[in-house]
Amino acid sequence: MTTATPFPLLQQVFSLSMWSNTAAKTKDSTPSALGGILYTNFTDKQSTYSAYVPDWSIVWGPAVFTAGDSGNSLVSEAGILMPKNSTGMADNAILVAHNATSNTYVVAIAATNPQSVYDWLNEDFQTDSAVPFNPVGAPLDPSVTYGNISAGTKLGITILQNLMPQAAPKDGPTIPEIGVTLQSYLASVASTDATLIFTGHSLGGALSPTLAFSLYPSKTAQAVWERVLVLPTAGATPGDGTFATAFNTVFPTYVDPNSTTLPNTFNNDLWNSYDVVPHAWDHLQGNSFPTYVAPPPDALKLIKPCIYGHLILGAAETIPALVNTAVNHAAKAGVTYTPIQNIELPGATVNTDIATVIGFVTTLIEQHVGAYFDLIGVSAIHDDQTSFWQEVIVLVINDLFPGLLPNPVNPPTDANATA
């Protein structure tokens, strides 16, 4: 019998990142209740897999944002039209976990909640405008020009910078640091003997480096810690070339000297070569986005030869049209979206015929979520959520593009279960 041994640091941090999403299935709830659910689910995961990810405990949060909730007044400041009623789900979530043995703090930021139309529209797809990146931390680096980020990324980090943990309902867990912002908490625990790491997957992979850069915009600002690192995975491109250059300057590549297990590199976006999301707003697997003057001459070529094989029948008509829409939408921003420094993880070759949008979505989800557990080396903790993602994303597509899919799909039966 093989005895489990702890993962190296990067693999442990990735595990915490994925567990920050474990309130995503809950609907019809409140921010305080969702915070309690996430705390319990995260703690249960850490307990179950303690042989691989030992000695972590939540020390701040979780803090959860529910769009349209009466307690979330901060979003109106960002100029975003909120739903009239609460979405009742975790549209954004964030927590801080601490490992007392290594004195490491991890800020884990949740990915897109696949059930959240708010997330898809306002944070993921609000790429048609870009705004200046203005860090809230100090001091700035006078030699650095900070560039621009997408309006959706700006909205996301604005929410996270203003969120504060709330007390869980009666009989719920005790949530630490109620009413304290992340910036205030980190300032209170900063130490030159401690390491701070920001992490997140997908939407969290765009927000985590941007939030880290906002709070610690210079090497001088980072000096209150022994080290400030980021571990974004599958992150969409948050900003333009100036932003990417500035980030790369302030957060240079860092290789963990205590690990020979690959990947072992921080301050880079780790992405699966068969995942379309990480480079979605600058290019799609090596094909440059056109300027906003006309659709690509052959949008099908953006997908057909280099990602999943052959699109046929309905998929051959629909997917290229959706790609065209996304390409031209992002081009309206008037900036060239450019990824931060990144490392491509060679995914398993996909070569199949895809005839339907649902078939394409299923393949995309596996490459965007499930494949990372193997690529990063944490397959032992993999809890397959592909069917849940597939069902809820199909529902979101039906909401956003009525009539696009031929057959309605019923909501997932376990919509209120935990991951």
C-alpha positions in Angstrom: 0.0 0.0 0.0 1.4 3.4 -1.0 1.4 6.0 1.7 0.2 9.5 0.6 2.8 12.2 0.9 2.2 16.0 0.9 2.1 17.8 -2.4 4.8 20.4 -3.1 3.8 24.0 -2.4 2.5 24.8 -5.9 0.3 21.8 -6.0 -1.1 22.5 -2.5 -1.9 26.1 -3.5 -3.7 24.9 -6.7 -5.8 22.6 -4.5 -6.8 25.5 -2.3 -7.7 27.5 -5.4 -10.0 24.8 -6.6 -11.7 24.3 -3.2 -12.5 28.0 -3.1 -15.3 27.2 -5.7 -17.2 24.8 -3.4 -20.2 27.0 -2.8 -20.9 27.3 -6.6 -23.7 24.8 -6.6 -25.8 26.5 -4.0 -28.7 28.8 -5.1 -31.4 30.8 -3.5 -29.1 31.9 -0.6 -27.5 34.9 1.0 -23.9 36.1 1.2 -23.7 35.3 4.9 -25.1 31.8 4.4 -22.9 31.2 1.3 -19.8 32.2 3.3 -20.7 29.6 5.9 -21.3 27.0 3.2 -18.0 27.7 1.6 -16.1 27.6 4.9 -17.6 24.2 5.7 -17.0 22.8 2.3 -13.5 24.1 2.1 -12.6 22.8 5.5 -14.2 19.4 4.7 -12.0 19.1 1.5 -8.9 20.0 3.4 -9.7 17.4 6.1 -10.5 14.7 3.5 -7.2 15.3 1.6 -5.1 16.3 4.6 -2.4 13.8 3.7 -1.8 15.7 0.5 -2.6 19.3 1.6 -1.9 19.4 5.3 -1.9 22.1 8.0 -4.1 24.7 6.3 -6.8 26.7 8.0 -9.0 29.6 7.0 -8.0 32.8 8.8 -10.0 35.4 6.9 -13.4 34.9 5.4 -14.8 33.5 3.2 -16.3 36.7 1.9 -19.0 36.2 -0.8 -20.5 38.7 -3.2 -24.1 38.1 -4.4 -25.1 40.5 -7.2 -28.2 42.4 -6.5 -28.0 41.8 -2.8 -29.1 44.9 -0.8 -25.8 44.8 1.2 -23.6 45.1 -1.9 -23.8 48.8 -2.6 -20.2 49.0 -3.8 -21.0 47.7 -7.3 -23.0 50.8 -8.2 -19.8 52.8 -8.0 -18.3 50.7 -10.8 -21.2 51.8 -13.1 -22.6 48.3 -13.6 -26.4 47.7 -13.8 -27.2 45.2 -11.1 -30.2 42.8 -11.2 -33.2 44.1 -9.3 -33.2 41.1 -7.1 -30.4 39.0 -5.5 -29.0 36.3 -7.7 -28.9 34.1 -4.6 -25.6 32.6 -5.5 -21.8 33.1 -5.0 -21.0 35.4 -7.9 -17.6 36.1 -6.4 -15.9 34.4 -3.4 -12.6 34.9 -1.7 -10.8 33.6 1.4 -7.4 33.5 3.0 -5.9 30.2 4.3 -2.8 30.0 6.4 -0.2 27.2 6.9 1.4 27.6 10.3 4.2 25.2 9.5 5.5 27.1 6.5 4.0 30.5 7.6 2.4 30.9 4.2 -0.8 32.8 3.5 -2.9 32.0 0.4 -5.5 34.3 -1.0 -7.8 31.9 -3.0 -10.3 33.5 -5.4 -13.2 31.6 -6.9 -13.6 31.0 -10.6 -16.7 32.0 -12.6 -19.7 30.5 -11.0 -21.1 28.5 -14.0 -24.6 29.2 -12.9 -24.1 33.0 -12.8 -25.3 34.9 -15.8 -24.1 38.0 -13.9 -20.5 36.6 -13.9 -20.5 35.7 -17.6 -21.9 39.1 -18.7 -20.2 41.5 -16.3 -16.8 40.0 -15.4 -16.0 37.4 -18.1 -17.4 39.1 -21.2 -17.1 42.8 -20.4 -14.0 43.0 -22.6 -15.4 45.6 -25.0 -14.0 48.4 -22.9 -10.7 48.9 -21.1 -9.9 51.2 -18.2 -6.7 52.4 -16.6 -5.2 50.1 -14.0 -4.9 52.2 -10.8 -3.5 50.1 -8.0 -4.8 50.8 -4.5 -1.6 49.7 -2.7 1.4 51.9 -2.1 4.0 52.9 -3.0 3.8 52.8 -6.8 6.9 52.2 -8.8 7.7 55.5 -10.6 9.5 53.6 -13.4 6.5 51.5 -14.2 3.6 52.5 -16.5 0.6 50.4 -15.3 -1.5 50.2 -18.5 -5.1 49.2 -18.9 -7.3 46.3 -17.9 -10.7 45.1 -19.1 -13.7 46.7 -17.5 -14.8 43.2 -16.4 -11.5 42.6 -14.6 -11.7 46.1 -13.0 -15.2 45.2 -11.7 -14.0 41.9 -10.3 -11.1 43.3 -8.3 -13.2 46.3 -7.1 -15.6 43.8 -5.6 -12.9 41.7 -4.0 -11.1 44.8 -2.6 -14.3 45.9 -0.9 -15.7 42.6 0.3 -15.7 41.9 4.0 -16.6 38.5 5.7 -20.0 38.3 7.3 -21.1 36.2 10.2 -22.7 32.9 9.2 -26.3 32.2 10.2 -27.1 30.6 13.5 -25.6 27.1 13.8 -23.1 27.9 11.1 -19.3 28.0 11.4 -17.4 30.8 13.1 -16.2 33.1 10.3 -12.9 34.8 11.1 -12.3 38.6 10.6 -15.9 39.7 10.2 -16.1 43.2 8.8 -12.4 43.5 7.9 -11.3 44.1 4.3 -8.7 41.9 2.7 -6.2 44.8 2.4 -6.6 45.6 6.1 -6.2 42.0 7.1 -3.1 41.4 5.1 -1.5 44.5 6.5 -2.2 43.2 10.0 -0.4 39.9 9.4 2.3 40.9 7.0 5.8 39.7 8.1 9.2 39.4 6.5 9.1 35.8 7.7 5.9 35.0 5.8 5.0 34.2 2.2 1.9 35.5 0.6 0.4 33.8 -2.5 -2.6 34.9 -4.6 -4.3 32.1 -6.6 -7.4 31.4 -8.7 -8.6 29.4 -11.7 -10.4 30.8 -14.9 -11.9 34.1 -13.8 -9.9 33.7 -10.6 -6.9 33.2 -12.9 -7.5 36.7 -14.3 -8.4 38.3 -11.0 -5.7 36.9 -8.8 -2.7 38.4 -10.5 -4.5 41.7 -11.0 -5.6 41.9 -7.3 -2.1 41.0 -6.2 -0.7 43.7 -8.4 -3.3 46.2 -7.2 -2.4 45.6 -3.5 1.3 45.2 -4.0 2.2 47.4 -7.1 5.9 47.6 -6.5 8.7 45.6 -5.1 8.9 48.1 -2.2 5.2 47.4 -1.4 6.0 43.7 -1.4 8.9 44.1 1.0 6.6 43.8 4.1 6.5 40.1 3.2 9.3 37.7 2.7 7.8 37.0 -0.7 4.6 37.9 -2.6 3.7 35.4 -5.4 0.8 34.6 -7.7 -0.4 31.3 -9.1 -3.1 31.9 -11.7 -4.3 28.9 -13.7 -6.4 29.0 -16.9 -6.7 32.7 -16.5 -8.2 34.9 -19.2 -6.0 37.8 -20.3 -6.7 40.7 -17.9 -5.1 43.7 -19.7 -3.1 45.2 -22.5 0.6 44.9 -23.3 1.6 47.7 -21.0 -0.2 46.1 -18.1 1.5 42.7 -18.9 4.9 44.3 -19.0 4.4 46.1 -15.7 3.1 42.9 -14.0 6.1 40.9 -15.3 8.5 43.5 -14.0 7.0 43.7 -10.5 6.3 39.9 -10.3 9.2 38.2 -12.0 9.2 34.5 -12.6 9.9 32.5 -9.4 10.8 28.9 -9.4 10.3 27.1 -6.1 13.8 26.0 -5.0 12.3 23.3 -2.7 10.4 21.4 -5.5 11.5 19.5 -8.5 8.0 18.4 -9.3 6.7 20.2 -12.4 5.1 22.6 -12.6 7.0 24.5 -9.9 6.9 28.0 -11.3 5.0 31.0 -9.8 4.1 34.4 -11.2 3.1 32.8 -14.5 -0.3 31.8 -15.8 -0.3 28.1 -16.2 -2.5 27.0 -19.1 -3.5 23.8 -20.9 -2.5 23.9 -24.5 -6.1 22.6 -25.4 -7.9 25.2 -23.2 -9.3 28.1 -25.2 -9.9 30.3 -22.2 -6.5 31.5 -21.1 -5.8 33.4 -24.3 -9.4 34.1 -25.2 -9.1 37.9 -25.5 -5.7 38.2 -27.3 -5.7 35.1 -29.6 -7.3 31.7 -29.8 -4.6 29.1 -29.9 -2.1 31.0 -32.0 -4.5 32.9 -34.3 -4.3 36.6 -33.9 -7.5 38.5 -33.3 -8.4 40.8 -36.2 -9.0 44.5 -35.8 -12.6 45.6 -35.4 -13.4 46.2 -39.0 -14.8 42.9 -40.2 -15.2 39.3 -39.1 -12.2 37.0 -39.6 -12.1 35.7 -43.2 -12.6 32.1 -42.1 -13.6 32.0 -38.4 -13.8 28.2 -38.6 -10.0 28.1 -39.0 -9.7 29.7 -35.5 -10.9 26.4 -34.1 -10.8 23.6 -36.6 -7.2 22.9 -37.2 -5.7 23.5 -33.8 -8.0 22.7 -30.9 -10.5 19.8 -30.9 -10.5 18.3 -34.3 -13.4 18.8 -36.8 -16.5 20.8 -36.3 -19.3 19.3 -38.4 -23.0 19.8 -38.9 -24.6 22.3 -36.5 -21.4 22.9 -34.6 -19.6 24.0 -37.8 -22.2 26.7 -38.3 -22.7 27.9 -34.7 -19.3 27.8 -33.0 -17.5 30.0 -35.6 -20.3 32.5 -35.4 -19.9 32.7 -31.6 -16.1 33.0 -32.0 -16.6 35.9 -34.4 -18.9 37.6 -31.9 -16.4 37.2 -29.1 -13.5 38.4 -31.3 -15.2 41.5 -32.4 -16.6 42.3 -29.0 -13.1 42.3 -27.4 -11.7 44.3 -30.3 -14.1 47.2 -29.5 -12.0 48.0 -26.4 -9.4 49.6 -28.6 -6.5 47.9 -26.9 -4.5 44.8 -27.7 -5.1 42.3 -24.9 -1.8 40.7 -24.1 -1.3 37.8 -21.6 1.0 38.1 -18.7 4.0 35.8 -18.6 2.8 32.2 -18.9 3.7 28.6 -19.1 1.9 26.2 -21.5 1.2 22.8 -20.1 1.1 20.2 -22.9 -2.4 18.7 -22.8 -3.5 15.4 -24.2 -4.3 15.6 -27.9 -8.0 16.0 -28.8 -9.0 14.8 -32.3 -12.6 14.1 -32.8 -15.6 15.2 -34.8 -17.9 17.6 -32.9 -21.4 18.0 -34.3 -23.3 20.0 -31.6 -22.8 23.0 -29.4 -23.3 20.7 -26.4 -20.5 18.4 -27.6 -18.2 21.4 -28.0 -19.1 22.7 -24.5 -18.5 19.3 -23.0 -15.0 19.1 -24.5 -14.2 22.7 -23.6 -15.2 22.1 -20.0 -13.0 19.0 -19.6 -10.0 20.9 -21.1 -10.7 24.0 -19.0 -11.4 22.3 -15.6 -10.8 18.6 -15.3 -7.6 18.4 -17.3 -5.7 20.7 -15.0 -5.8 18.2 -12.1 -3.6 15.8 -14.1 -1.5 18.5 -15.7 -0.6 20.1 -12.4 -0.2 16.8 -10.6 -3.1 16.6 -8.2 -5.2 13.9 -9.7 -5.5 12.3 -6.2 -7.9 15.1 -5.2 -9.9 15.3 -8.5 -13.6 15.6 -7.9 -15.1 15.5 -11.4 -17.7 18.3 -11.9 -17.9 18.1 -15.6 -21.6 17.0 -15.7 -22.6 19.9 -13.4 -20.7 22.4 -15.5 -22.1 21.1 -18.7 -25.7 21.2 -17.5 -25.6 24.7 -16.0 -23.6 26.2 -18.9 -26.2 24.9 -21.3 -28.8 26.7 -19.2 -26.8 29.9 -19.3 -26.4 29.6 -23.1 -30.2 29.2 -23.3 -30.6 32.4 -21.3 -28.1 34.4 -23.3 -28.9 33.0 -26.8 -32.5 31.9 -26.9 -33.1 29.3 -29.6 -29.4 28.6 -30.2 -29.7 25.1 -28.8 -32.2 22.7 -30.3 -33.5 21.0 -27.1 -34.0 22.6 -23.7 -32.0 21.0 -20.9 -33.4 20.5 -17.4 -31.6 22.1 -14.5 -29.1 19.8 -12.7 -30.8 17.8 -10.0 -28.1 18.5 -7.5 -28.1 22.2 -7.9 -27.9 22.7 -4.1 -25.3 20.1 -3.5 -21.7 20.9 -2.5 -18.7 20.2 -4.7 
